Amino acid sequence: MKKLNYIIVFVLLATVFKAQDFHLSHYDAMSLYYNPATTGMYNYEKGDYKIYFDQRSQWRAIGIKPFVTTFLGYDRAYKKDGRKFGFGGYLVSNRTGIGNFNTTTFMLSGAYDILGKKDNMKHVLTTGLQMGLFYRATNPNSLNYDVQYITTGDFDQGIANNEAYNNRVSMTRFDANFGLFYKFTDKDKKAHPFAGFSMSHVSMPDQSFMGGTDRLPIKFMFNGGCDVKIDDKMDVTPRILYMNQAKASELMAGFLFYYKITENNTRVYAGADYRYKDAIIANIGLKHDNYLFRVSYDFNTSYLKNYSNGRGAFEISLICIGEKGKPFFKSVSSF
């Protein structure tokens, strides 16, 4: 079983080293990470700035230290001469459970509302750009190699691996992302469709540790959906996400259902998503005034379910929305 776990880990690491970006199940909540055009654009909803937090932990079930992704973001809405702008940034850290292959990314983000000059506009079309740096490091000597395999079925790291690595290799590279976002916002209508398109790594930075050139492929992302008001208490949002990077692709579809439980704007929400050939994701959350809290669990449906017993990833996120001139924690006492 231990040998089998090593094989699974190597498969997972091979996916990481092949340059497919890490993902979040709460992609709609962490929109700043997926599309720069959403920076500070709250679609005329209440709020002047937002603070985002998300943490995802996965693959603990196969008996290794889990892969952990942590996201922290901030953006703010501005208006000048009837035009809307948004500025912000985010920090995201992804740490693998073995091999110490870690990536930390810091991006500054800006967006501009192309159409909006009036508050009663029925359409929102924004564009955005992100620029920043990512730092990537690994320690190949902490991995196990075939020459270290011994007859008892274990690996002995005391045996020389015959690989020409230093103890630790690292790099820092410039990166840039671009995006577009559209939403129909007519308050007299019950359905508000939206769609977004973005490109990550448009600078195609060289990600080679060992010399030569290995360009990070551009990642293309499309998401769409529709916010539908059923009545004064219920809303539903069906949505879809598609991503493609080099030969890796991901398709995810599902919905979120909202129900208002009190008159002071407290809503519970739940939903489900299906990531094609990978996982079924169950979501549950609570929105109270300016605070949104959500948890989800990915039930593994890929071939790895035979080794993970269907257990995939646990994710938690929190969004805090602030208003200029008002105390940040004003809503806590009224909960």
C-alpha positions in Angstrom: 0.0 0.0 0.0 2.9 2.4 0.8 4.4 1.7 -2.6 1.0 2.4 -4.2 0.7 5.7 -2.4 4.1 6.8 -3.7 3.0 6.0 -7.3 -0.2 8.1 -6.8 1.9 11.0 -5.3 4.2 10.9 -8.4 1.2 11.1 -10.7 -0.2 14.1 -8.8 3.2 15.8 -8.8 3.6 15.1 -12.5 0.4 17.1 -13.1 1.8 20.0 -11.1 5.2 20.0 -12.7 3.5 19.8 -16.2 2.3 23.3 -15.4 -1.5 22.9 -15.0 -2.5 25.6 -12.6 -4.1 24.8 -9.2 -7.8 25.4 -9.0 -10.4 26.4 -6.4 -14.0 25.1 -6.1 -15.2 28.5 -4.9 -14.2 30.1 -8.2 -17.3 32.3 -8.2 -16.5 33.7 -4.8 -12.8 34.2 -5.5 -13.5 35.9 -8.8 -10.5 38.2 -8.4 -8.3 35.1 -8.9 -10.1 33.9 -12.1 -10.8 37.2 -13.9 -9.2 40.6 -13.4 -12.2 42.3 -15.0 -14.2 41.7 -11.8 -11.8 43.8 -9.7 -13.8 46.3 -7.7 -16.9 45.7 -9.9 -19.8 44.8 -7.7 -22.5 45.1 -10.3 -24.1 48.0 -8.5 -24.5 45.9 -5.4 -23.9 47.5 -2.0 -20.3 47.9 -0.9 -17.1 49.9 -1.5 -14.4 47.3 -0.9 -14.0 43.5 -0.3 -11.6 41.3 1.5 -11.4 37.7 0.3 -10.0 34.6 2.0 -10.0 31.0 0.8 -8.2 27.8 1.8 -8.3 24.4 0.1 -6.8 21.2 1.4 -6.7 18.0 -0.7 -5.4 14.4 -1.0 -5.1 13.8 2.7 -7.0 10.6 2.2 -4.2 8.9 0.4 -1.9 9.0 3.4 0.3 12.0 2.6 0.7 15.5 3.8 -2.1 17.4 2.0 -1.7 19.8 -0.9 -2.8 23.2 0.5 -3.8 26.4 -1.5 -4.4 29.6 0.4 -5.8 32.8 -1.2 -6.0 36.3 0.3 -7.3 39.2 -1.8 -8.6 42.8 -1.6 -10.2 45.1 -4.0 -12.0 48.5 -4.0 -14.5 50.3 -6.2 -13.9 53.9 -7.4 -15.9 56.3 -9.5 -14.7 59.3 -11.5 -16.6 61.4 -14.0 -19.3 58.8 -14.1 -16.9 56.0 -14.9 -16.3 53.1 -12.6 -12.9 51.7 -11.8 -11.6 48.9 -9.6 -8.2 48.4 -8.0 -6.8 45.6 -5.8 -4.5 42.6 -5.6 -4.1 39.1 -4.2 -1.6 36.7 -2.7 -2.0 33.0 -3.4 0.2 30.2 -2.0 0.1 26.6 -3.2 2.1 24.0 -1.2 2.4 20.4 -2.3 2.4 17.6 0.3 5.7 16.1 -0.9 8.8 17.4 -2.7 8.4 20.9 -1.2 7.1 22.2 -4.6 5.7 25.5 -3.5 4.4 28.5 -5.5 3.6 32.0 -4.2 2.0 34.5 -6.5 1.4 38.2 -5.8 -0.7 40.2 -8.4 -1.9 43.8 -8.6 -5.2 44.1 -10.3 -7.2 46.8 -12.1 -10.5 47.0 -14.0 -12.5 49.5 -15.9 -16.2 49.7 -16.7 -16.4 50.3 -20.5 -20.1 51.1 -20.7 -21.2 52.5 -17.4 -21.7 56.2 -17.1 -24.9 56.1 -15.1 -26.1 54.1 -12.1 -29.2 53.0 -14.0 -27.3 51.3 -16.8 -28.8 47.9 -17.7 -25.5 46.4 -18.9 -22.1 46.1 -17.4 -19.0 45.4 -19.6 -15.6 45.5 -17.9 -12.1 44.8 -18.8 -9.2 44.2 -16.4 -5.4 43.6 -16.2 -3.2 42.0 -13.6 0.6 42.2 -13.3 2.9 40.7 -10.6 5.4 38.1 -9.7 5.4 34.4 -8.8 8.0 32.7 -6.7 8.5 28.9 -7.2 10.7 26.6 -5.3 11.3 22.9 -4.8 13.7 20.5 -3.2 14.1 17.5 -5.6 16.3 15.7 -3.1 13.3 15.2 -0.7 11.6 13.0 -3.3 12.2 9.2 -3.7 13.7 7.7 -6.9 13.7 4.3 -8.4 17.3 3.6 -7.4 16.3 4.1 -3.7 13.7 1.3 -3.8 14.7 -1.6 -1.7 13.4 -5.2 -1.7 11.3 -4.7 1.5 9.0 -2.5 -0.5 10.1 0.8 1.0 12.3 3.6 -0.2 15.6 4.4 1.5 16.5 8.1 1.1 20.0 7.3 2.4 20.8 5.8 -0.9 22.2 8.3 -3.4 19.6 9.2 -6.0 22.2 9.9 -8.8 20.3 13.2 -9.7 22.3 16.4 -10.4 20.2 18.7 -8.2 21.2 21.2 -5.6 19.3 20.9 -2.3 16.9 23.5 -3.3 16.1 25.3 -6.6 13.9 28.3 -7.0 12.8 31.1 -9.5 11.0 34.4 -9.5 9.2 35.4 -12.7 7.0 38.3 -14.0 3.4 37.3 -14.9 0.3 39.0 -16.3 -3.4 38.2 -16.8 -6.2 39.8 -18.9 -10.0 39.5 -18.7 -13.4 40.7 -19.9 -16.7 40.4 -18.0 -20.3 41.1 -18.9 -23.5 41.1 -16.9 -27.1 42.2 -17.6 -28.3 44.2 -14.5 -31.8 45.5 -15.3 -33.5 45.6 -11.8 -36.9 45.2 -13.4 -36.0 41.8 -14.7 -35.8 38.6 -12.7 -33.0 37.0 -14.8 -29.5 38.5 -14.9 -27.2 36.5 -17.2 -23.4 37.0 -17.0 -20.3 35.8 -18.8 -16.6 36.2 -18.4 -13.4 35.4 -20.4 -9.9 35.6 -19.2 -6.3 34.7 -20.1 -3.7 33.9 -17.5 0.1 33.9 -18.0 -0.1 36.1 -21.2 3.6 36.9 -20.7 4.3 33.1 -20.9 7.2 33.3 -18.3 10.0 30.8 -18.5 9.5 28.2 -15.7 12.5 26.0 -16.3 14.5 25.2 -13.1 17.4 23.5 -15.0 18.3 25.9 -17.8 16.9 26.0 -21.3 13.5 27.4 -22.0 10.1 26.1 -20.8 7.4 28.6 -21.3 4.4 28.5 -19.0 1.3 28.0 -21.3 -1.4 30.6 -21.4 -4.5 29.5 -19.5 -7.9 30.3 -21.2 -11.0 30.5 -19.0 -14.7 31.0 -19.7 -17.5 31.2 -17.2 -21.1 31.9 -17.6 -24.4 31.7 -15.7 -27.5 33.6 -14.7 -28.8 35.0 -11.4 -32.5 34.2 -11.3 -34.9 35.7 -8.7 -37.6 33.2 -8.0 -39.5 35.3 -5.4 -38.7 37.6 -2.5 -37.1 34.8 -0.5 -35.5 32.5 -3.1 -32.8 32.9 -5.8 -30.9 30.4 -7.9 -27.7 30.7 -10.0 -26.9 28.0 -12.5 -23.3 28.4 -13.8 -20.5 26.8 -15.8 -16.7 27.1 -15.9 -14.3 25.9 -18.6 -10.5 26.2 -18.5 -7.9 25.1 -20.9 -4.1 25.2 -20.5 -1.9 23.4 -23.0 -3.3 19.9 -23.2 -5.1 20.1 -19.8 -8.7 21.1 -19.6 -11.4 21.4 -17.0 -15.2 21.6 -17.3 -17.3 22.4 -14.2 -21.1 23.0 -14.0 -23.6 23.4 -11.2 -25.8 25.8 -9.3 -26.2 27.7 -6.0 -29.6 28.1 -4.3 -30.2 31.0 -1.9 -33.0 31.3 0.7 -33.7 34.4 2.8 -34.4 33.3 6.4 -34.7 36.6 8.3 -35.8 40.2 7.5 -32.4 41.5 8.4 -30.9 40.2 5.1 -29.6 36.8 6.4 -29.6 34.1 3.7 -28.5 30.5 3.6 -27.3 29.0 0.4 -26.5 25.5 -0.8 -25.6 23.9 -4.1 -23.7 21.3 -6.1 -21.2 21.3 -8.9 -19.7 18.5 -11.1 -16.2 18.8 -12.3 -16.1 16.5 -15.3 -14.3 13.2 -14.7 -13.0 14.5 -11.4 -15.4 15.3 -8.5 -18.8 16.1 -7.3 -18.7 19.3 -5.1 -21.2 19.9 -2.3 -21.6 23.6 -1.1 -23.2 25.2 1.9 -22.9 28.7 3.2 -24.4 31.7 5.0 -24.7 35.4 4.0 -25.4 37.9 6.7 -25.5 41.5 5.6 -21.9 42.1 4.5 -20.4 38.8 5.3 -20.4 35.6 3.2 -19.1 32.3 4.7 -19.0 29.1 2.7 -17.7 25.5 2.9 -17.5 22.8 0.3 -16.3 19.2 -0.1 -15.0 17.6 -3.3 -16.1 13.9 -3.5 -13.6 12.3 -5.8 -15.1 10.5 -8.9 -11.9 9.9 -11.0 -9.9 6.7 -11.0 -8.2 7.9 -7.8 -11.4 7.2 -5.9 -10.3 3.6 -5.6 -7.4 4.8 -3.4 -9.0 7.9 -1.8 -12.3 6.2 -1.0 -14.0 9.1 -2.7 -12.4 11.7 -0.4 -11.0 14.7 -2.2 -10.7 18.3 -1.0 -12.1 20.4 1.8 -12.5 24.2 1.1 -13.5 27.1 3.2 -14.0 30.8 2.1 -15.0 34.1 3.7 -15.8 37.4 2.0 -16.1 40.6 4.0 -17.7 43.6 2.3 -17.0 47.1 3.7 -18.7 50.4 3.2 -16.9 53.7 3.2 -17.5 55.7 6.4 -19.1 52.8 8.3 -17.5 50.4 10.9 -16.1 47.3 9.3 -17.7 45.0 12.0 -21.0 46.8 12.1 -23.0 43.7 11.2 -21.6 41.3 13.8 -23.7 42.6 16.7 -27.0 42.4 14.7 -26.5 38.7 13.7 
